[in-house]
Structures are given as structure tokens and as C-alpha cells.
Amino acid sequence: MPDPSRRIAVVGTRAATAWGARTAERIATAAAHAGVSVVSGLALGIDIAAHRAVLRAGGHTTAVLGSGLDRVSPEGHRADAERIVEAGGCLLSEQLPGTPAGTRSLVARDRLQSGLCAATVLVQCGPTSGAMATARFTVEQGRILAIPAVPDGPERRDPENAGSLALLAGHPAPRLLSSSHDLAELLDAVS
């Protein structure tokens, strides 16, 4: 049975590459199997890949919205939101009913995602992605920031990995997830 008090955020770009979506799915599935709840933002790309993988694995997931609870965005993810609730997960928002998602409310969502979790895994993002705000909040809140190793070749040159690579080169450097062992250690550390 998943323990919703053990949580990691799995976040990233809306324009996920095939590698990014597979990586989000692998991390979210491993978390579900380890009894760790996954928090994300129900957005396109990395977020929805993580939520769907958790649901397929029978785990627990929470979607933090940048809109009112009655304004699921994107609208195409409304059925996913309903599946999350039906599976025992939840939807959270600081926004009043009827509030559409906007820049300020999405940044507030990013703060909540990281604040709810012991660790944030930033799967993939460009340098101006909203996921960079989640990374900043994670560090400011004293939480663990982890980033999967980006494979050599075309994936390393993809603009959707530029933000992730810049964070890995910065100080302090995030925890690098370069193997399934690294991921297992991160999941063990989440309490």
C-alpha cells in the first residue's frame, strides 16, 4: 500500500522528448513500487507521463494545479484528474474555484509541489522552463533536488535538456540519478 506521507515531485518540460517521457515513467513507476507517492502538476509532457505511470502501477499520486480545482488545465487531462481521485490520490490548489491557470498561479503551484515533497526529480527542462522555478524552490526549501543523467548524443543537444544540464553544472550540484541504484537510494531517503 502506498504511503502518501512519503512523497517525491516528478516534474519537467511540457515539450518532453521520448527519452524524457520514458524516464519520467520509469521514475514514477519505481516510486509507486517503493510505496512513495508522486506529486506533479498535471501538465503536458513530463507531469502527465509521471501521473499516468503511477496510476498504471497502482501507486498514489497528487496533482497540484495552477488553477481552481474546477478548471483542470489542460482540459484534455480532466479524465486523468478524475482517475487520480478515483485511485485514492488527490488534486490540490491554492486558487479559488473558477480561477484559470496563469503565470503567477503556476509559479505558486511549483512552490507547493516542491514544498510537499522530501525530494524533487527534475526529469527534463529547458533553461526558461517553469520547472526551473520548482528546482529553485526545492533548493530554497532545503529539499533534495535530483536530475537523471542525460544520455550522450542528440539528447544532450536537445534544448529541452539545456536547463537540466545547466543545473547539473551549477553549485551546489543536484543529486545525479545515473542508475537504478541511484534512484533506489533516493527513494529510500524519502521519509
Backbone torsions as a table, in degrees:
resi	resn	phi	psi	omega
1	MET	NA	127.8	179.5
2	PRO	-63.3	146.7	177.8
3	ASP	-106.6	103.0	-176.4
4	PRO	-65.6	-7.5	176.3
5	SER	-83.9	-14.2	174.4
6	ARG	-99.2	108.1	-171.1
7	ARG	-132.2	143.0	166.7
8	ILE	-128.6	146.8	171.8
9	ALA	-91.5	138.2	174.1
10	VAL	-123.2	111.0	-172.0
11	VAL	-134.7	168.0	176.3
12	GLY	166.7	-164.6	-173.7
13	THR	-67.5	151.8	172.0
14	ARG	-75.7	-24.2	-178.4
15	ALA	-99.3	55.8	-175.8
16	ALA	-63.4	141.2	170.8
17	THR	-80.2	171.4	176.8
18	ALA	-59.4	-41.4	178.0
19	TRP	-61.6	-44.7	-179.0
20	GLY	-61.6	-44.9	179.5
21	ALA	-64.2	-44.1	178.3
22	ARG	-62.3	-39.9	-179.3
23	THR	-66.5	-42.7	176.6
24	ALA	-60.6	-42.8	178.9
25	GLU	-62.5	-44.0	-179.1
26	ARG	-63.0	-43.9	-179.6
27	ILE	-66.3	-46.2	-178.9
28	ALA	-64.4	-39.7	178.1
29	THR	-64.9	-44.2	178.0
30	ALA	-61.1	-41.0	178.3
31	ALA	-62.0	-46.4	179.7
32	ALA	-59.1	-44.4	-179.6
33	HIS	-67.1	-26.1	178.1
34	ALA	-88.0	1.4	-179.4
35	GLY	76.9	21.7	179.9
36	VAL	-102.9	130.3	178.8
37	SER	-76.8	144.4	-179.9
38	VAL	-109.6	128.5	177.5
39	VAL	-108.5	134.5	175.1
40	SER	-154.6	-174.2	-170.4
41	GLY	-108.2	9.2	176.9
42	LEU	63.6	11.7	-179.0
43	ALA	-79.1	171.5	174.0
44	LEU	-60.2	163.8	171.6
45	GLY	78.3	-125.6	-174.4
46	ILE	-60.2	-45.5	-175.8
47	ASP	-57.5	-52.4	-175.6
48	ILE	-70.0	-32.9	176.2
49	ALA	-60.9	-41.4	179.5
50	ALA	-66.9	-48.8	179.7
51	HIS	-56.9	-47.9	-177.1
52	ARG	-64.7	-38.1	178.6
53	ALA	-64.6	-41.3	178.1
54	VAL	-61.9	-44.6	-179.9
55	LEU	-62.7	-42.0	177.9
56	ARG	-62.6	-32.7	-178.4
57	ALA	-86.1	-0.9	179.3
58	GLY	76.1	23.8	-178.9
59	GLY	-93.9	-170.0	-177.7
60	HIS	-110.7	133.9	178.5
61	THR	-141.1	148.5	177.9
62	THR	-123.4	132.4	175.9
63	ALA	-105.8	121.8	176.6
64	VAL	-98.3	120.4	-174.6
65	LEU	-97.5	149.4	173.5
66	GLY	-97.4	20.7	-179.3
67	SER	-139.0	177.4	170.5
68	GLY	-65.7	156.1	-177.5
69	LEU	-60.8	-23.2	-179.7
70	ASP	-87.9	0.6	-176.4
71	ARG	-123.0	55.8	-179.2
72	VAL	-54.2	130.9	-177.8
73	SER	-134.6	128.7	0.8
74	PRO	-73.3	153.7	-178.1
75	GLU	-55.4	-32.5	179.9
76	GLY	-64.5	-10.9	179.3
77	HIS	-100.8	9.3	179.2
78	ARG	-59.7	-42.7	179.1
79	ALA	-63.5	-36.4	176.6
80	ASP	-64.3	-41.7	178.2
81	ALA	-60.3	-42.1	179.1
82	GLU	-65.6	-39.4	178.1
83	ARG	-65.0	-37.5	178.5
84	ILE	-60.0	-47.5	-179.3
85	VAL	-66.4	-43.7	179.7
86	GLU	-60.8	-30.4	-179.4
87	ALA	-85.5	4.6	178.2
88	GLY	95.9	2.7	175.6
89	GLY	-85.2	-166.7	179.8
90	CYS	-150.2	165.0	172.8
91	LEU	-111.1	135.7	178.4
92	LEU	-126.3	148.1	174.8
93	SER	-159.7	145.7	171.0
94	GLU	-90.2	-8.2	-173.2
95	GLN	-87.1	147.7	177.6
96	LEU	-69.2	152.5	174.8
97	PRO	-52.8	142.1	179.2
98	GLY	88.9	-10.6	-178.3
99	THR	-77.4	122.9	176.3
100	PRO	-78.0	159.0	175.8
101	ALA	-67.2	138.6	177.4
102	GLY	-148.0	173.4	-175.6
103	THR	-53.5	-50.1	-177.7
104	ARG	-65.0	-41.5	-178.6
105	SER	-71.3	-28.9	177.0
106	LEU	-72.0	-36.5	174.8
107	VAL	-65.6	-39.7	175.8
108	ALA	-61.7	-39.4	176.3
109	ARG	-60.9	-42.9	-179.9
110	ASP	-60.1	-41.1	178.5
111	ARG	-63.3	-42.3	179.0
112	LEU	-64.9	-43.4	-179.0
113	GLN	-55.8	-49.7	-178.1
114	SER	-71.4	-36.0	-178.3
115	GLY	-68.3	-25.1	179.3
116	LEU	-79.3	-12.7	-167.0
117	CYS	-121.4	150.9	174.6
118	ALA	-74.4	-25.5	-178.8
119	ALA	-147.6	152.3	173.1
120	THR	-122.1	129.1	173.0
121	VAL	-104.0	112.0	176.7
122	LEU	-92.2	102.8	-171.8
123	VAL	-71.8	-47.4	-173.0
124	GLN	-164.0	133.4	175.1
125	CYS	-163.6	152.8	173.8
126	GLY	-82.3	172.1	-175.3
127	PRO	-67.0	-21.1	-179.8
128	THR	-111.3	12.0	-178.9
129	SER	-66.0	149.4	173.9
130	GLY	-61.5	-24.3	178.0
131	ALA	-63.0	-23.7	176.1
132	MET	-64.9	-33.7	175.7
133	ALA	-65.9	-40.4	177.9
134	THR	-62.0	-41.0	177.7
135	ALA	-61.5	-45.2	179.6
136	ARG	-61.6	-46.0	178.5
137	PHE	-61.8	-39.1	-179.8
138	THR	-57.9	-47.5	-179.5
139	VAL	-66.9	-44.9	179.4
140	GLU	-60.7	-32.9	-178.7
141	GLN	-85.3	2.6	178.2
142	GLY	72.1	24.6	179.3
143	ARG	-94.7	169.1	177.5
144	ILE	-80.4	129.6	172.4
145	LEU	-109.2	125.9	179.7
146	ALA	-128.0	146.6	-179.9
147	ILE	-136.1	128.8	176.3
148	PRO	-65.7	146.5	176.5
149	ALA	-64.7	128.6	178.5
150	VAL	-84.8	127.6	-177.8
151	PRO	-65.8	153.7	175.3
152	ASP	-65.8	163.7	177.8
153	GLY	98.4	-151.5	-174.7
154	PRO	-58.5	-33.1	-178.1
155	GLU	-62.1	-37.1	-179.8
156	ARG	-68.1	-24.9	-179.1
157	ARG	-93.2	-7.4	-178.2
158	ASP	-68.9	130.9	-179.5
159	PRO	-58.1	-24.2	179.6
160	GLU	-73.4	-4.4	174.5
161	ASN	-109.9	-2.8	-175.7
162	ALA	-62.2	-40.7	179.0
163	GLY	-66.7	-43.0	178.2
164	SER	-60.4	-46.7	-179.3
165	LEU	-64.8	-37.6	177.8
166	ALA	-64.0	-40.9	177.8
167	LEU	-63.9	-40.2	179.6
168	LEU	-64.8	-28.9	-179.6
169	ALA	-85.9	-8.8	-175.9
170	GLY	-84.7	-177.8	178.9
171	HIS	-128.7	127.8	-3.8
172	PRO	-75.8	145.3	-179.7
173	ALA	-74.9	140.2	175.2
174	PRO	-65.6	166.6	174.8
175	ARG	-69.8	129.4	180.0
176	LEU	-90.4	128.6	176.3
177	LEU	-102.8	94.8	-176.9
178	SER	-107.1	-0.6	179.7
179	SER	-154.3	167.5	176.0
180	SER	-65.5	-27.9	176.0
181	HIS	-64.7	-43.1	177.8
182	ASP	-60.4	-41.8	178.8
183	LEU	-65.3	-43.1	178.8
184	ALA	-61.4	-40.7	177.3
185	GLU	-63.1	-41.0	178.1
186	LEU	-62.6	-46.1	-179.4
187	LEU	-64.7	-35.4	175.5
188	ASP	-65.1	-32.7	-176.7
189	ALA	-76.6	-16.7	-177.6
190	VAL	-77.2	117.3	178.9
191	SER	-137.9	NA	NA
